[in-house]
Amino acid sequence: MTAAILPLTRPILAAGLRQWLVAAACVGLAWVAIGFFLADLAFEGRATLAVFVAMMAGWLILKLPETPVAIIAFLALAATGAADQDDLFDTFDNEIIWLLIAAFILAAVIRRTGLAERHAMRAIALFRSVPAIFMAATLIIFVTAFFIPSTSARAAILLPVFAALSAAIGRPGVTKALALLFPSVILLSAGASLTGAGAHLIALGFIDEIDGLVISYLDWALLGAPFSLAMSLAANFMIQRLFLTDADKAPLGRAIATSGGPKAGDRRLTAIIVGTVALWATGGWHGIDLALIALAAALLAASKAVSGIAFKDALKDVDWNLLFFLAATLVVGEALLETGAAAFLVDRLVGSLDTALSPALTIAIAVIVAALAHLLIISRTARAAVLIPALALPLSRFGTDPTTLIFVVTIASGFCQTLMVSAKPVMLFGQAEGQPFDQGDLLKLAAWLLPVFVAALLFFALVVWPLQGLGG
């Protein structure tokens, strides 16, 4: 654990002393301003708001690393008594945290053994039509959202698939389109699965605190998967229309070569993964916790007898940075709710407004702001941590169900294809060999994709999801 925690301190040392001094000044200014204007709020509430404002300033203005800022925010809350000293550690009792740890171990085994690459290439090699290859790649990438946690992990696992396809097809236009397709579908499909992004854990925490509603793995998939699949297919269609010529779409003269047949252990690993997802999806029937299922699967997969990968080696690939970030931001979110700071902020922001907003307009505001938030807040999880208390909860005062708004804001914050620095998968594929696309290509794609994304999310939020019981 010490080896995992030590790297978290490196961003603190990397950030200049001046940045951290400015951050400390922001805390002081926030405290003075909140103490002056919100004197009728309890001390713990004022402290929580000051820390929250300073945390946002650290991320948005000073561009400080997300995880150290979030941990310092927790320490400040603990020092002022707004949060209990054990809250950060108690967060690791959360089932989803352990689900993510186990899922990262599974992902490490998949990456180290090359299992995903072999399965993907064998499936895609069945096609010689470029549009068919793009469709197969889209569906394969979409499916990976259900068992590989975080978009960064999926991008690292799928990059060899892109490289193999690009080399096999050998057409520059197809290479550019594929390089745009892979990160776009990785990002857009993340909303299909509870484990698809760390932001989903932030959303679950707020939903549980506000409504006491428990959203299962299957519940999330039923809500998020249809929308995520529709947007993945839309991205596929637009990328082909915008970046492929008729010559690029010409049938291949030969089948795509694969890297050989199945390797020892492939069937066992595949059975473990399929069985794990099946057990997650049927949790409401058998009652076994998601984390217990995932841990059992991780122990089986990360064993020399099954995969040839030692458990301790797979454990090295766990994204501890993300997990500590999630734990700290969950504590900040709980403090906002439990100290009354969030309710007080909502009252001050919208309580005095007489203007009535229809559910359609309320959700439209939430979708547009959240979808554009990636231009200011790079981290998807940080966007959820900021937008839920600062956007979703205030808007819920106009009569729209808060759970619906939290879910909508979380899904909308997954749009982050506009800038090269907006998401790690975009950077990873954009910086692949030959730098297959540039910033202009991303802007061109986003100009077409963003309006479709907003319109589709509004349709699901106003028509489809209410029929499924969300907000009912």
N, C-alpha and C positions, 0 to 999 in steps of 0.2 A: 504493500500500500504506500509505503514511503516513496518508492521509486515512481509510483503513479502520481503522487501529490507534488513532488519536487518540480516537474515540468510546469506546473501551474504558476510557479513563482517567477518563471522566466519573463513572461510579458510584463510583470510589475517592474522588473529591473530594466527591461527594454524601453519602457515608456520613460520619457525624460522627466527629470525632477520638476521642471517647470510645469509640465502637464499635471502632475500630482498635486503641486502647490495650488494651481488654479482650481483643481477639483476640490481641494480642501476649502478654498475660498467660496466655491459654489455651495458647499454644505452650510457654511456660516451664513452666507447671504440668504439662502433658502430658509434657514432657521429664523433669522431676524424678520424676513418678510412674512413668513407664515405666522410667527408669534405676534406680529403687529396687526395683520389683517384678520387672523383667525383666532383671536384671543379667547373666544368662547368655546373653542375645541379643547378637549382634554389634552394634557401634556403628552400622553402616549400617541394620540392622534396627530398632534403637531409634529412630533418627532418622526413618525412614520411618513407623513407627507414631505417633510424636509429631506429625508433620506431618499424617497422615491423621486423627487424633483432632481436631487443631486445625481442620482443614478442615471436618469435620463440625460442630464447634461454631460455626464461622463461618456455615455455612448454616442449621443448625437452630435455634440459640439466639440468635445475634446478628442473623440475617436479613441478612447482608451479601450483596452481589451475587455471583452464582455465578462468573462468569468471572474477575474480579480475584482472588478467593479462590483459584481453581484455579491461576492463573498464579503467585501468590505462593507457593503450595504447591510448585510446580515449582522456583521460585527457591530455596526453603529446602532442597529435596532436592539441588539442584546445589551449594549452598553447603556442605552437610555431606558431600558426596561420595556420597550415596546414589543419585544419578542423574548421568549425564554431562551436561555443559553443552550438548551438541549434541542431546540427546534430543528436546527440544521441536521443534526444527527438522527433525530426522529424521522426526518423526511426519508431517510434510507429504509425505513420500515414500509414505505409505499410500495405496493405490489408492482406498479408500473416501472419503478426504478429497477427492481430486480428483474423484471421482464426484459428491460432494455439491456441490462448487463448480460443476461443469458443469450439474448438475441445477437449481441455483438460477438459473443464467443462463437455462436453458430455461423455468423457472417465471416468471422476470421477463418474458420475451417473451410467454408465455401471458397473463399478467396485463395487461401494457401494451397488447396487441392486443385483449383481450377475447375471445379465441378460446374459452376454456372456457365463458364466459357464453353466447355464441351457440350453441355446440353443446348445452349443457345445456338452454337454453330451447327450442330447436327440438325436442329429444327429449321434454321434459316437455309441450310444447304439444300433443302428440298425444293427450293424455288429458283427459277432463272429469270423471272421478271423483276425488274427493279422496284416497281410499285408493290409487288407482292412481298419482296424482301423488306421494304420499309414497313409494311403492315405487320409482318411477322415480328420484326424487331420491336415495334411499338407494343404489341401484345406481350411479348416476353419481358420487356422492361416493366410494363404495368404489373405483371404478376409478381415480380421481385419485391414490390412494395409490401407484400403480405408477410414476408419472412426475413427481410434484411432491414435493419433499423437505420435511420438517418439517410438523407440524400447523399451525403459525402461518402458513406460506406458503399452505397449502390454504385456511385460514379466510379470509385476505385475498382470495384469488382467488374464493372461492365466496360471499362476502358479497353482491356485487351480484346473484347468482342468487336468493338468499333475498329480497332487497329487491324484486326484480321479481316473484317469485311472490307474495309477501305483498300487494303493491299490486294485482296482477291478480285475486287471489281475493277480497280485501277482507273477510275475516271475522276478527275479533279472536282467536277461539279457534284458528283455523287458523294465524294469525300466531304465537301463542305456541307451538303444537306444532312448527311449522317451525323456530322459533328454538331449540328444544330438540333437534330432530332433527339439524340441520346440525352443531353442534359434537360431539354425541354420536357420530355416525357418523364424523366426521373423526377423533376420538380412538380409537374402537374399531377402525377399519379400518387404522390406522397399522401395526399388527403384521403386515399382509399382505405388506408390501414391505420389502426390505432398506434402501431409502432413505426409508422412512416416518417414521423418528424417529432422532435422533442417538444415542439410547440403544442402538440396534442396533449401532453401531460399537463402543461400550464392550463390549458382549457379545461381539462377534467378537474383540476384542483379548484378552479373558480366555480364550475358548475356544481360540484359537490358541496362547496361552502354555501352557495346561494340557494340552491334548490334541493340539495340532498339527493340528487339524481345520479344513479350509477349507470354509466354507458359501457356496455360490454364490448369485447372485440367484435362480435357479430353485429351488434347494434351500430357501431361506428362504420363497419364495412357496408352495411345496408344503406346507410345514409351517404357515405362519402364515395363509395366505389362507382356508382352510376355516373355521378358528376365528373369524377376524376377520369373515368374511361372516356366519357364524351369529349373532355378537353384534350386528352391525349390523342384521340383520333382527329380532333380539329387541328391540333398542332401538326400532326402527320400530313394532313391534307394541305394545309397552308405552306408548309415547308416544301412539299413537292411542287406546288403551283408556283411558288416564288423563286425557287432556287434550282429546279431541274428543267433542262431543255428536253426537247424530243429525242435528241441524240443521247442524252443521259439516260433516258427511260428505255432505250432500245434493249431487247432481250440479250441476256448474256450468252456468249457462244458455248460456254461450258459450265458445268456445275461448280459451285464453290467448294474448294477442298476443305476438309475438316482435319483436325489434329489427331486423327486416329480414332479407334474405338474406345469403348468405356474402359476405365482403369479399375484396378482392384479397389473395392470399397465404394464405388459409385452407387451401386444399387442400394447398399445399406444406408449410405448417407441420404440418398433421395427418399428412401422409405422413412427415415427419421424426420426429414423436413416436411414431407407430405403429412405424416402422422401428427406432427406438432401443430401444423396449421389447422388440421381437422379437429384436433382436441381443443385448440383455442376457440374455434368457431362454434363448437358444441358445448362450451363451458356452462351455459345455462341449463343443460340437461344433466351433466354428470357432476357439476359442482366443484371440480378441481380448479384451484387457483391457476391463473395464467402463468404466474411466475414459477410455480412448482413444475408445471408442464415444461416450461422453457428451460429451467435448470436441469431437469432430468434429461431433456434432449441434448443440452450442451455437454453434460457429462458423458453421454453416449457418443456424441459426435467427436468430441475432443479427446479421443483416446487412441492410443497407438494401434490397438486391435482393429478399430473401425476405419479410421481415416489416416493413420500414420502421423497425426499431429498430436503433440502432447498438450495436456490441458494448460500447463503453465505458459506454453508458447502462445496458445490462442488467447489467453488472458491478457497478454501484452497488447493486443489489438483493441481492447475495450476503450472507448472514447471517454476517459475519465474527465476530461475537460468539460464535455457536454453534461455529464452526470452531476458534477459539482455545480455547474451553472444552473441546471434545472433545480437542484436542491435549494440553492440560495434564493433563486427567484420565486420558488414556491413559498418560502418563508416570508418574503416581502409581500407577496400577494395575500397570504393569510393575514399578515399584520394589517394590511390596508382594510380588510374586511372586519377583522375582530376588534380593532381599536375604534372602529366607526369612522376612520379617515376617508374611506371610499364613499360611504353614504353622505358624509359631510361635504366632500368635494362635489358629488353629484348634485346635492341640493344647491350649492353655490353656483354651479355651472348652469344648471337648467331649471332649478326650482323656481326662480323668479320669472321665467319665460311664460307668457300666456299663449304663445303660438302653439297650435296643435299640429303635430306631424302625423301623417298617415303611416301605417305600417310599411307600405310600399316605399314612401319617401325616406323613412327612417332606415330601412334596410339598404336602400340605394346609397345613402350617405355612407353607411358603414362599409359597404362593398367597395366603393370608389376610393375612400380614404385608405382602407386596409390594402387594397391592391396596389396603390401608389406608394405605400409606406416604405417599400424596399429601396426607394430612391434616397431615403434618409437613414434608415436603420438597416444595416447589412444583414445581421443575424436574424434568421427566421424565428428562432425561439425568443430573442429579445423583442422582436416585433409583437409577438403574442403577449409578452410580459408587460409591454407598454400599452398596447392598443386595447386590451380587455378592460383594465380599470379606467383608462383615459378616454375611451371611445365607446365600447360596447355598453358598459354600465351606465354612463350618462344618457346615452340614447334610449336605454330601456325605460327611463322615466317618462317617455312619451307614450307608453302603453304597449310597446312591443315586448314579447317574452324575452327575458334576459338570456335564457339558455340558447334560444335561437340566434340572438345577436352574437353571443360568444362563439357559437359554432360557425356562424357566417364569417365573422372577423378572422377566426383561425384559418378557415379554408381560403379566404381571400388573401391573407397574408402570404400564402404559398406562391403567389405570382411574383417572380423575381428574375425575369429573363431580359430585362431592358439594358442593363449595364454589365460589362465584363466582370466587375467586382461585386455584383449583386448576390452572387451565390457561388459556392465552391465548385459544384458540378460544371457551371458555365466556365469558370476559370480553368478547370482541369482539362476540359475538352478544347477550349479555345487556345490553350497553350500546348496542345498535343503536337506531335512532330509535324512541321510545316505550317503551324498556326493556321488551321483550315478556315477559320472565319475571323472577322474583325468586328469592331464596335458598330460600324455601319450596318452590317448584316443583322446584328441583334436589334438595332433600332427599327430596321425594316420589318423584321418579324414581329416585334412587339406592337408596332403601329397597327398591324392587322389582327393580332391575337388578343390584345388587351380588350378591345370593345366586345369581342365575342365572349371572352372570359366573364366580363361584367354582366353582359346580357344573360348568359347561361346561368350564372350564379343567382341572379335575381329571379329567374324562372324557377330554379330549384327551391330557393328560399321562400318564395311566395306561393308556389303551386305544389311542387313535388313533396318537399319535406313536411309540410303540414298534413298531407295525406298519409304520411308515414308515422305521424304522431309526434313529431318534433315541435315542442312548444305547446302541445295539447294538454 
